Amino acid sequence: MSRFAVSVVLAAAMLAGMHVHAAEAAPKGSLVIIGGALRPDNAAVWERIVQLAGGQGARIAVFASASANPEKAGASLVERLNKYGANAFFVPVAVRLTGTDYQAAADNPDIAAAVRSAGGAYFAGGDQARITRALRRADGANTLVLDALWDMYRRGGVIAGTSAGAAIMSSTMFGHPKPVLATLKLGLTDGQEITPGLGFIGDDVFVDQHLLVRGRFARMLPAMLQKGYKLGLGIDENTAMVVSPNRDVEVLGYKGALVVDLSAANAQKGPFNVSNVRLSYLDNGDRFNIASHTFTPAQDKADGRLDPARPYYREPLFSADILGNSTVVDLMGKLIDSDQPEAIGLTLDSPHGVQPDLGFEFKFSRTGESVGYMSAATEAYSIYNVRLDIRPIVVRRPLYQYR
């Protein structure tokens, strides 16, 4: 470890007091799970992180472990958090950090003490596998720094992370997966495409990120089915899910999040085929409680519950690219405000892709439990409990001919 890195951490530890707190049974802290591409001017998210860490002057440990250039990324994040009122410090535990032994740093008692006594931690984006590699020993055991993070979180601190820093929040995360459509066709290899995360949100919730922009909601389903998850939370870019100690989830930021409920789903053998998935879209300000599975629309939508007898859309609903940027939410929004009972989305591959004759139909249906709200201020939708059925389809070639 470089002398500079050690001196930074030791100074942080001295300023924070280096008080060690015993671990408690259940975390008293909060999580801020960011879907990636968090803009510097997204004040609502940055200010919430600082607030949850203790307010002005809060000590926040910055982990750039996932970054290809940890020193540069860490310095930038320290500066940004400090602009929003924090007193952040860089934690020199990263596989790619030059001039350091990341394994020795992760088990350095002084670094661990600085992290333990902080009010929060922030994980940068990059490659999530670098985070778990840096914070776990070769035998899978926790390093001192990872134990310190858990102590800080259980005591009441906040753990925030963007992109890769969001992926580590669940006990299972994506490692190096195939593209979304190829994942539906070929499945996932445990230990390679899905790997252990750090599990701060608990063992019962799966987390994914960059969700709507990259159509990743579809890859959550095979991962959740394979690992036995009934509930998944997927967060979009420049947006955060704030998870409180009572497991209340608040969406904060530019776009929103999907709740994926597989508690009543049925999967068939063979090509990916699942029925009775429940999807819900939470917009900015909406809340969802993990324990009770209850939804609460944002204040600007509270009086905007949609009346099924007065639909806005009155034509068949269809998309030829359900994995496109935000297409799933656009289609769900139209369905919940429509006279149509269902909406159809397709995903197909290039004639030169893997298994080009295999595609998938995504059928979204309104049920008696489906409900929608619209904001009077922004005309944005919140959509709860839409049914989704996915079936494999045969794609005939040529798909089209010139007239």
C-alpha positions as a Markdown table, in Angstrom:
| # | Residue | x | y | z |
|---|---|---|---|---|
| 1 | Met | 0.0 | 0.0 | 0.0 |
| 2 | Ser | 1.3 | 3.5 | -0.8 |
| 3 | Arg | 2.3 | 5.8 | 2.0 |
| 4 | Phe | -0.2 | 8.4 | 0.8 |
| 5 | Ala | -3.1 | 5.8 | 0.8 |
| 6 | Val | -2.3 | 4.7 | 4.3 |
| 7 | Ser | -2.0 | 8.3 | 5.6 |
| 8 | Val | -5.4 | 9.2 | 4.1 |
| 9 | Val | -7.1 | 6.3 | 5.9 |
| 10 | Leu | -5.3 | 6.8 | 9.2 |
| 11 | Ala | -6.3 | 10.5 | 9.2 |
| 12 | Ala | -9.9 | 9.5 | 8.4 |
| 13 | Ala | -9.8 | 7.0 | 11.3 |
| 14 | Met | -8.5 | 9.6 | 13.7 |
| 15 | Leu | -11.1 | 12.1 | 12.7 |
| 16 | Ala | -13.9 | 9.6 | 13.1 |
| 17 | Gly | -12.8 | 8.4 | 16.5 |
| 18 | Met | -12.3 | 4.8 | 15.5 |
| 19 | His | -15.1 | 3.5 | 17.7 |
| 20 | Val | -15.9 | -0.1 | 17.2 |
| 21 | His | -19.5 | -1.2 | 17.6 |
| 22 | Ala | -20.7 | -4.7 | 18.1 |
| 23 | Ala | -22.8 | -6.2 | 15.3 |
| 24 | Glu | -26.5 | -6.4 | 15.8 |
| 25 | Ala | -29.0 | -8.9 | 14.6 |
| 26 | Ala | -30.7 | -6.8 | 12.0 |
| 27 | Pro | -29.3 | -3.7 | 10.2 |
| 28 | Lys | -30.5 | -0.3 | 11.4 |
| 29 | Gly | -29.0 | 1.3 | 8.4 |
| 30 | Ser | -30.2 | 2.2 | 4.9 |
| 31 | Leu | -29.3 | 1.3 | 1.3 |
| 32 | Val | -29.2 | 3.7 | -1.7 |
| 33 | Ile | -29.1 | 1.4 | -4.7 |
| 34 | Ile | -28.4 | 3.4 | -7.9 |
| 35 | Gly | -29.0 | 2.0 | -11.4 |
| 36 | Gly | -25.8 | 3.6 | -12.9 |
| 37 | Ala | -25.0 | 6.7 | -14.8 |
| 38 | Leu | -25.8 | 8.9 | -11.8 |
| 39 | Arg | -25.4 | 12.5 | -13.0 |
| 40 | Pro | -23.4 | 15.0 | -10.9 |
| 41 | Asp | -26.4 | 17.3 | -10.8 |
| 42 | Asn | -28.9 | 14.7 | -9.5 |
| 43 | Ala | -29.0 | 16.6 | -6.1 |
| 44 | Ala | -31.9 | 14.5 | -4.8 |
| 45 | Val | -29.8 | 11.3 | -4.7 |
| 46 | Trp | -26.5 | 12.8 | -3.6 |
| 47 | Glu | -28.1 | 14.8 | -0.8 |
| 48 | Arg | -30.0 | 11.8 | 0.4 |
| 49 | Ile | -26.8 | 9.8 | 0.7 |
| 50 | Val | -25.2 | 12.5 | 2.8 |
| 51 | Gln | -28.3 | 12.9 | 4.9 |
| 52 | Leu | -28.5 | 9.2 | 5.7 |
| 53 | Ala | -24.8 | 9.2 | 6.5 |
| 54 | Gly | -25.4 | 11.8 | 9.2 |
| 55 | Gly | -25.8 | 15.1 | 7.4 |
| 56 | Gln | -23.3 | 17.9 | 6.9 |
| 57 | Gly | -19.8 | 16.8 | 7.6 |
| 58 | Ala | -20.7 | 13.1 | 7.5 |
| 59 | Arg | -17.8 | 10.7 | 7.1 |
| 60 | Ile | -18.4 | 8.6 | 3.9 |
| 61 | Ala | -16.0 | 5.9 | 2.9 |
| 62 | Val | -15.5 | 5.8 | -0.9 |
| 63 | Phe | -14.9 | 2.4 | -2.5 |
| 64 | Ala | -13.7 | 2.6 | -6.1 |
| 65 | Ser | -13.0 | -1.1 | -6.1 |
| 66 | Ala | -15.0 | -1.8 | -9.3 |
| 67 | Ser | -13.2 | 0.8 | -11.3 |
| 68 | Ala | -10.5 | 0.2 | -13.9 |
| 69 | Asn | -8.8 | 3.4 | -12.5 |
| 70 | Pro | -9.7 | 3.4 | -8.8 |
| 71 | Glu | -7.5 | 6.3 | -7.8 |
| 72 | Lys | -9.1 | 8.6 | -10.4 |
| 73 | Ala | -12.6 | 7.4 | -9.8 |
| 74 | Gly | -12.2 | 7.6 | -6.0 |
| 75 | Ala | -10.8 | 11.1 | -6.1 |
| 76 | Ser | -13.7 | 12.3 | -8.3 |
| 77 | Leu | -16.3 | 10.7 | -6.0 |
| 78 | Val | -14.7 | 12.1 | -2.8 |
| 79 | Glu | -14.8 | 15.6 | -4.4 |
| 80 | Arg | -18.5 | 15.2 | -5.5 |
| 81 | Leu | -19.7 | 13.9 | -2.2 |
| 82 | Asn | -17.9 | 16.8 | -0.4 |
| 83 | Lys | -19.6 | 19.3 | -2.7 |
| 84 | Tyr | -22.9 | 18.0 | -1.3 |
| 85 | Gly | -21.7 | 18.5 | 2.3 |
| 86 | Ala | -19.9 | 15.2 | 3.2 |
| 87 | Asn | -16.5 | 14.7 | 4.6 |
| 88 | Ala | -15.6 | 11.7 | 2.3 |
| 89 | Phe | -12.4 | 9.7 | 2.2 |
| 90 | Phe | -11.0 | 7.2 | -0.2 |
| 91 | Val | -10.6 | 3.6 | 0.8 |
| 92 | Pro | -7.5 | 2.0 | -0.9 |
| 93 | Val | -8.9 | -1.5 | -1.3 |
| 94 | Ala | -9.1 | -2.2 | -5.0 |
| 95 | Val | -7.7 | -4.9 | -7.3 |
| 96 | Arg | -6.6 | -2.3 | -9.9 |
| 97 | Leu | -5.0 | 0.2 | -7.5 |
| 98 | Thr | -1.4 | 0.6 | -8.4 |
| 99 | Gly | 1.3 | 0.3 | -5.8 |
| 100 | Thr | -0.9 | -1.5 | -3.3 |
| 101 | Asp | -1.6 | -5.0 | -2.1 |
| 102 | Tyr | -5.4 | -5.1 | -2.1 |
| 103 | Gln | -5.5 | -8.3 | 0.1 |
| 104 | Ala | -3.3 | -6.8 | 2.8 |
| 105 | Ala | -5.3 | -3.5 | 2.6 |
| 106 | Ala | -8.6 | -5.4 | 3.0 |
| 107 | Asp | -7.3 | -6.9 | 6.2 |
| 108 | Asn | -5.6 | -3.8 | 7.5 |
| 109 | Pro | -7.1 | -3.0 | 11.0 |
| 110 | Asp | -6.6 | 0.7 | 10.6 |
| 111 | Ile | -8.5 | 0.8 | 7.3 |
| 112 | Ala | -11.2 | -1.4 | 8.8 |
| 113 | Ala | -11.6 | 0.9 | 11.8 |
| 114 | Ala | -11.9 | 4.0 | 9.6 |
| 115 | Val | -14.7 | 2.3 | 7.6 |
| 116 | Arg | -16.4 | 1.0 | 10.7 |
| 117 | Ser | -16.6 | 4.5 | 12.3 |
| 118 | Ala | -17.9 | 6.2 | 9.2 |
| 119 | Gly | -21.5 | 7.2 | 8.7 |
| 120 | Gly | -21.7 | 5.6 | 5.3 |
| 121 | Ala | -20.0 | 4.0 | 2.3 |
| 122 | Tyr | -20.3 | 4.6 | -1.4 |
| 123 | Phe | -19.4 | 2.0 | -4.1 |
| 124 | Ala | -18.5 | 3.2 | -7.6 |
| 125 | Gly | -19.4 | 1.5 | -10.8 |
| 126 | Gly | -17.3 | -0.7 | -13.0 |
| 127 | Asp | -16.9 | -4.5 | -12.7 |
| 128 | Gln | -18.7 | -5.9 | -9.7 |
| 129 | Ala | -16.5 | -9.0 | -9.6 |
| 130 | Arg | -13.6 | -6.7 | -8.6 |
| 131 | Ile | -15.6 | -5.6 | -5.5 |
| 132 | Thr | -16.2 | -9.1 | -4.2 |
| 133 | Arg | -12.7 | -10.1 | -5.1 |
| 134 | Ala | -11.3 | -7.2 | -3.1 |
| 135 | Leu | -13.5 | -7.6 | -0.1 |
| 136 | Arg | -13.6 | -11.4 | 0.3 |
| 137 | Arg | -10.6 | -13.7 | 1.0 |
| 138 | Ala | -9.7 | -16.5 | -1.4 |
| 139 | Asp | -11.7 | -19.0 | 0.7 |
| 140 | Gly | -14.8 | -16.8 | 0.6 |
| 141 | Ala | -14.5 | -15.4 | 4.1 |
| 142 | Asn | -15.1 | -11.8 | 4.9 |
| 143 | Thr | -12.1 | -9.5 | 5.2 |
| 144 | Leu | -11.8 | -7.1 | 8.1 |
| 145 | Val | -13.0 | -4.2 | 5.9 |
| 146 | Leu | -16.1 | -6.1 | 4.8 |
| 147 | Asp | -16.9 | -7.0 | 8.4 |
| 148 | Ala | -16.4 | -3.3 | 9.2 |
| 149 | Leu | -18.9 | -2.4 | 6.4 |
| 150 | Trp | -21.5 | -4.7 | 7.9 |
| 151 | Asp | -20.9 | -3.3 | 11.4 |
| 152 | Met | -21.4 | 0.2 | 10.2 |
| 153 | Tyr | -24.6 | -0.8 | 8.3 |
| 154 | Arg | -26.0 | -2.7 | 11.3 |
| 155 | Arg | -25.3 | 0.3 | 13.5 |
| 156 | Gly | -27.3 | 2.6 | 11.3 |
| 157 | Gly | -25.0 | 3.8 | 8.5 |
| 158 | Val | -25.9 | 4.0 | 4.8 |
| 159 | Ile | -24.4 | 1.9 | 2.1 |
| 160 | Ala | -24.8 | 3.4 | -1.4 |
| 161 | Gly | -23.7 | 2.0 | -4.7 |
| 162 | Thr | -24.1 | 2.7 | -8.4 |
| 163 | Ser | -24.1 | 0.2 | -11.3 |
| 164 | Ala | -21.6 | -2.4 | -10.1 |
| 165 | Gly | -22.1 | -0.9 | -6.6 |
| 166 | Ala | -25.8 | -1.7 | -6.9 |
| 167 | Ala | -25.2 | -5.3 | -8.2 |
| 168 | Ile | -23.4 | -6.3 | -5.0 |
| 169 | Met | -26.4 | -5.4 | -2.9 |
| 170 | Ser | -28.1 | -8.8 | -3.3 |
| 171 | Ser | -26.6 | -12.2 | -2.3 |
| 172 | Thr | -26.6 | -13.2 | -6.0 |
| 173 | Met | -25.4 | -10.9 | -8.7 |
| 174 | Phe | -24.6 | -11.1 | -12.4 |
| 175 | Gly | -21.0 | -11.8 | -13.1 |
| 176 | His | -20.2 | -11.8 | -16.8 |
| 177 | Pro | -23.5 | -12.7 | -18.5 |
| 178 | Lys | -24.4 | -12.9 | -22.1 |
| 179 | Pro | -26.7 | -10.3 | -23.8 |
| 180 | Val | -30.3 | -10.4 | -22.6 |
| 181 | Leu | -31.8 | -12.3 | -25.5 |
| 182 | Ala | -29.0 | -14.8 | -25.5 |
| 183 | Thr | -29.6 | -15.3 | -21.8 |
| 184 | Leu | -33.2 | -16.2 | -22.4 |
| 185 | Lys | -32.2 | -18.6 | -25.1 |
| 186 | Leu | -29.2 | -20.3 | -23.5 |
| 187 | Gly | -29.7 | -19.8 | -19.7 |
| 188 | Leu | -27.1 | -18.9 | -17.1 |
| 189 | Thr | -24.2 | -20.8 | -15.6 |
| 190 | Asp | -24.0 | -20.5 | -11.9 |
| 191 | Gly | -20.5 | -19.4 | -10.7 |
| 192 | Gln | -19.8 | -17.7 | -14.0 |
| 193 | Glu | -22.7 | -15.6 | -15.2 |
| 194 | Ile | -24.3 | -15.4 | -11.8 |
| 195 | Thr | -22.0 | -15.2 | -8.8 |
| 196 | Pro | -22.3 | -14.4 | -5.1 |
| 197 | Gly | -22.9 | -10.7 | -4.1 |
| 198 | Leu | -22.5 | -9.1 | -0.7 |
| 199 | Gly | -26.1 | -9.4 | 0.3 |
| 200 | Phe | -26.7 | -6.1 | 2.1 |
| 201 | Ile | -30.4 | -6.1 | 1.1 |
| 202 | Gly | -30.9 | -9.7 | 2.4 |
| 203 | Asp | -31.1 | -13.1 | 0.9 |
| 204 | Asp | -34.7 | -12.8 | -0.3 |
| 205 | Val | -34.4 | -10.0 | -2.9 |
| 206 | Phe | -32.6 | -10.0 | -6.2 |
| 207 | Val | -31.2 | -6.7 | -7.5 |
| 208 | Asp | -30.3 | -5.6 | -11.0 |
| 209 | Gln | -29.3 | -2.2 | -12.6 |
| 210 | His | -29.2 | -0.2 | -15.8 |
| 211 | Leu | -32.6 | -1.9 | -16.0 |
| 212 | Leu | -34.9 | 0.0 | -18.4 |
| 213 | Val | -32.2 | 1.5 | -20.7 |
| 214 | Arg | -30.8 | -1.9 | -21.5 |
| 215 | Gly | -33.9 | -4.1 | -21.3 |
| 216 | Arg | -32.5 | -6.1 | -18.4 |
| 217 | Phe | -35.8 | -6.8 | -16.7 |
| 218 | Ala | -35.9 | -9.9 | -18.9 |
| 219 | Arg | -32.6 | -11.3 | -17.7 |
| 220 | Met | -33.7 | -11.0 | -14.1 |
| 221 | Leu | -36.3 | -13.7 | -14.6 |
| 222 | Pro | -34.1 | -16.7 | -15.5 |
| 223 | Ala | -31.6 | -15.6 | -12.8 |
| 224 | Met | -34.4 | -15.4 | -10.1 |
| 225 | Leu | -35.9 | -18.7 | -11.1 |
| 226 | Gln | -32.6 | -20.5 | -11.1 |
| 227 | Lys | -31.6 | -19.2 | -7.6 |
| 228 | Gly | -35.1 | -19.4 | -6.1 |
| 229 | Tyr | -35.8 | -15.7 | -5.6 |
| 230 | Lys | -39.5 | -14.7 | -5.4 |
| 231 | Leu | -38.9 | -10.9 | -5.4 |
| 232 | Gly | -36.6 | -8.8 | -7.6 |
| 233 | Leu | -35.9 | -5.1 | -7.7 |
| 234 | Gly | -34.5 | -3.5 | -10.9 |
| 235 | Ile | -33.4 | 0.1 | -10.9 |
| 236 | Asp | -32.9 | 2.4 | -14.0 |
| 237 | Glu | -30.1 | 4.8 | -14.7 |
| 238 | Asn | -29.7 | 8.1 | -12.8 |
| 239 | Thr | -32.3 | 6.8 | -10.3 |
| 240 | Ala | -32.0 | 5.3 | -6.9 |
| 241 | Met | -34.0 | 2.9 | -4.6 |
| 242 | Val | -33.6 | 4.0 | -1.0 |
| 243 | Val | -34.2 | 1.0 | 1.3 |
| 244 | Ser | -35.0 | 1.9 | 4.9 |
| 245 | Pro | -34.5 | -0.4 | 7.9 |
| 246 | Asn | -38.2 | -1.3 | 7.9 |
| 247 | Arg | -37.6 | -2.5 | 4.2 |
| 248 | Asp | -39.6 | 0.4 | 2.7 |
| 249 | Val | -38.3 | 1.1 | -0.8 |
| 250 | Glu | -38.6 | 4.7 | -2.1 |
| 251 | Val | -37.7 | 5.5 | -5.7 |
| 252 | Leu | -35.7 | 8.7 | -6.2 |
| 253 | Gly | -34.4 | 10.2 | -9.4 |
| 254 | Tyr | -34.9 | 10.5 | -13.1 |
| 255 | Lys | -36.8 | 7.4 | -14.1 |
| 256 | Gly | -38.0 | 4.5 | -11.9 |
| 257 | Ala | -37.8 | 0.8 | -10.9 |
| 258 | Leu | -39.5 | -2.5 | -11.6 |
| 259 | Val | -40.7 | -4.9 | -9.0 |
| 260 | Val | -40.6 | -8.4 | -10.3 |
| 261 | Asp | -42.8 | -10.8 | -8.3 |
| 262 | Leu | -42.5 | -14.6 | -9.0 |
| 263 | Ser | -44.5 | -15.8 | -6.0 |
| 264 | Ala | -47.2 | -17.2 | -8.2 |
| 265 | Ala | -45.2 | -17.8 | -11.3 |
| 266 | Asn | -44.9 | -21.1 | -13.2 |
| 267 | Ala | -42.0 | -22.1 | -15.4 |
| 268 | Gln | -41.9 | -24.8 | -18.0 |
| 269 | Lys | -39.0 | -27.0 | -19.1 |
| 270 | Gly | -37.3 | -26.4 | -22.4 |
| 271 | Pro | -36.8 | -23.0 | -24.0 |
| 272 | Phe | -37.5 | -20.2 | -21.5 |
| 273 | Asn | -41.3 | -20.2 | -20.8 |
| 274 | Val | -42.8 | -18.6 | -17.7 |
| 275 | Ser | -46.4 | -17.6 | -16.8 |
| 276 | Asn | -48.0 | -15.4 | -14.1 |
| 277 | Val | -45.1 | -13.1 | -13.4 |
| 278 | Arg | -46.3 | -9.9 | -11.7 |
| 279 | Leu | -44.6 | -6.7 | -12.8 |
| 280 | Ser | -45.0 | -3.3 | -11.2 |
| 281 | Tyr | -43.4 | 0.0 | -12.2 |
| 282 | Leu | -42.5 | 2.5 | -9.4 |
| 283 | Asp | -42.0 | 6.1 | -10.6 |
| 284 | Asn | -40.1 | 8.8 | -8.8 |
| 285 | Gly | -41.5 | 9.2 | -5.2 |
| 286 | Asp | -43.4 | 5.9 | -5.2 |
| 287 | Arg | -42.8 | 3.4 | -2.4 |
| 288 | Phe | -43.0 | -0.4 | -2.0 |
| 289 | Asn | -42.6 | -2.3 | 1.2 |
| 290 | Ile | -40.6 | -5.6 | 0.8 |
| 291 | Ala | -42.2 | -7.2 | 3.9 |
| 292 | Ser | -45.9 | -6.4 | 3.2 |
| 293 | His | -45.7 | -6.1 | -0.7 |
| 294 | Thr | -47.8 | -2.9 | -0.5 |
| 295 | Phe | -47.4 | 0.0 | -3.0 |
| 296 | Thr | -47.8 | 3.7 | -2.2 |
| 297 | Pro | -47.9 | 6.2 | -5.1 |
| 298 | Ala | -46.0 | 9.5 | -4.8 |
| 299 | Gln | -47.9 | 12.4 | -3.4 |
| 300 | Asp | -48.4 | 14.0 | -6.9 |
| 301 | Lys | -50.2 | 10.8 | -8.0 |
| 302 | Ala | -52.2 | 10.1 | -4.8 |
| 303 | Asp | -55.4 | 11.5 | -6.4 |
| 304 | Gly | -54.6 | 10.3 | -9.9 |
| 305 | Arg | -55.8 | 6.7 | -9.8 |
| 306 | Leu | -56.9 | 5.7 | -13.3 |
| 307 | Asp | -60.5 | 4.8 | -14.0 |
| 308 | Pro | -60.7 | 1.7 | -16.2 |
| 309 | Ala | -64.0 | 3.0 | -17.5 |
| 310 | Arg | -62.3 | 6.1 | -18.9 |
| 311 | Pro | -59.3 | 4.7 | -20.9 |
| 312 | Tyr | -57.1 | 7.0 | -22.9 |
| 313 | Tyr | -55.7 | 4.4 | -25.4 |
| 314 | Arg | -58.2 | 2.5 | -27.6 |
| 315 | Glu | -56.2 | 0.6 | -30.1 |
| 316 | Pro | -54.3 | -2.7 | -30.0 |
| 317 | Leu | -51.0 | -2.5 | -28.1 |
| 318 | Phe | -47.9 | -4.0 | -29.7 |
| 319 | Ser | -44.1 | -3.6 | -29.7 |
| 320 | Ala | -41.7 | -5.4 | -32.0 |
| 321 | Asp | -38.7 | -4.8 | -29.6 |
| 322 | Ile | -39.8 | -5.3 | -26.0 |
| 323 | Leu | -36.1 | -5.2 | -24.9 |
| 324 | Gly | -35.6 | -1.6 | -26.3 |
| 325 | Asn | -34.9 | 1.4 | -24.1 |
| 326 | Ser | -37.8 | 1.8 | -21.6 |
| 327 | Thr | -40.1 | -0.1 | -24.0 |
| 328 | Val | -41.5 | -2.3 | -21.3 |
| 329 | Val | -42.6 | 0.6 | -19.1 |
| 330 | Asp | -44.1 | 2.5 | -22.1 |
| 331 | Leu | -46.1 | -0.6 | -23.0 |
| 332 | Met | -47.2 | -1.2 | -19.4 |
| 333 | Gly | -48.3 | 2.5 | -19.2 |
| 334 | Lys | -50.4 | 2.3 | -22.3 |
| 335 | Leu | -52.0 | -1.0 | -21.1 |
| 336 | Ile | -53.0 | 0.3 | -17.7 |
| 337 | Asp | -54.7 | 3.3 | -19.3 |
| 338 | Ser | -56.3 | 1.3 | -22.2 |
| 339 | Asp | -59.5 | -0.5 | -23.1 |
| 340 | Gln | -57.4 | -3.4 | -24.2 |
| 341 | Pro | -57.1 | -6.5 | -22.0 |
| 342 | Glu | -53.5 | -7.2 | -23.1 |
| 343 | Ala | -50.4 | -5.9 | -24.8 |
| 344 | Ile | -47.9 | -7.9 | -26.8 |
| 345 | Gly | -44.2 | -7.4 | -27.1 |
| 346 | Leu | -41.7 | -9.5 | -29.1 |
| 347 | Thr | -38.0 | -10.0 | -29.0 |
| 348 | Leu | -36.2 | -11.5 | -32.1 |
| 349 | Asp | -32.6 | -12.0 | -33.1 |
| 350 | Ser | -30.5 | -11.3 | -36.1 |
| 351 | Pro | -30.5 | -14.0 | -38.8 |
| 352 | His | -26.8 | -14.4 | -38.0 |
| 353 | Gly | -27.3 | -14.6 | -34.2 |
| 354 | Val | -27.5 | -17.6 | -31.9 |
| 355 | Gln | -30.5 | -19.8 | -32.6 |
| 356 | Pro | -32.0 | -17.2 | -35.0 |
| 357 | Asp | -35.3 | -19.1 | -35.3 |
| 358 | Leu | -36.0 | -18.7 | -31.6 |
| 359 | Gly | -37.8 | -15.6 | -30.3 |
| 360 | Phe | -40.1 | -14.8 | -27.4 |
| 361 | Glu | -43.5 | -13.3 | -26.9 |
| 362 | Phe | -44.1 | -11.1 | -23.9 |
| 363 | Lys | -47.8 | -10.9 | -23.1 |
| 364 | Phe | -48.8 | -8.2 | -20.5 |
| 365 | Ser | -52.4 | -8.5 | -19.1 |
| 366 | Arg | -54.5 | -6.4 | -16.8 |
| 367 | Thr | -56.0 | -8.4 | -13.9 |
| 368 | Gly | -58.4 | -7.5 | -11.1 |
| 369 | Glu | -55.3 | -6.5 | -9.0 |
| 370 | Ser | -53.8 | -4.2 | -11.7 |
| 371 | Val | -54.0 | -0.5 | -10.9 |
| 372 | Gly | -52.4 | 2.6 | -12.3 |
| 373 | Tyr | -51.8 | 6.2 | -11.2 |
| 374 | Met | -50.9 | 9.3 | -13.2 |
| 375 | Ser | -49.2 | 12.4 | -12.0 |
| 376 | Ala | -51.1 | 15.6 | -12.7 |
| 377 | Ala | -47.7 | 17.4 | -12.8 |
| 378 | Thr | -45.7 | 15.3 | -15.1 |
| 379 | Glu | -48.2 | 12.8 | -16.7 |
| 380 | Ala | -45.9 | 10.0 | -15.6 |
| 381 | Tyr | -47.5 | 6.6 | -14.7 |
| 382 | Ser | -47.1 | 4.3 | -11.8 |
| 383 | Ile | -48.3 | 0.8 | -12.6 |
| 384 | Tyr | -48.9 | -2.0 | -10.1 |
| 385 | Asn | -49.5 | -5.7 | -10.6 |
| 386 | Val | -49.6 | -6.3 | -14.3 |
| 387 | Arg | -49.4 | -10.0 | -15.3 |
| 388 | Leu | -46.6 | -11.1 | -17.7 |
| 389 | Asp | -46.4 | -14.4 | -19.6 |
| 390 | Ile | -43.4 | -15.2 | -21.7 |
| 391 | Arg | -43.5 | -17.9 | -24.4 |
| 392 | Pro | -40.9 | -19.1 | -26.9 |
| 393 | Ile | -41.9 | -18.6 | -30.5 |
| 394 | Val | -40.7 | -19.8 | -33.9 |
| 395 | Val | -39.3 | -17.1 | -36.1 |
| 396 | Arg | -39.7 | -18.0 | -39.7 |
| 397 | Arg | -37.0 | -16.9 | -42.2 |
| 398 | Pro | -37.0 | -14.8 | -44.2 |
| 399 | Leu | -38.8 | -12.6 | -41.6 |
| 400 | Tyr | -39.9 | -10.2 | -44.3 |
| 401 | Gln | -39.6 | -9.7 | -48.1 |
| 402 | Tyr | -39.2 | -6.5 | -50.2 |
| 403 | Arg | -42.3 | -5.2 | -52.0 |
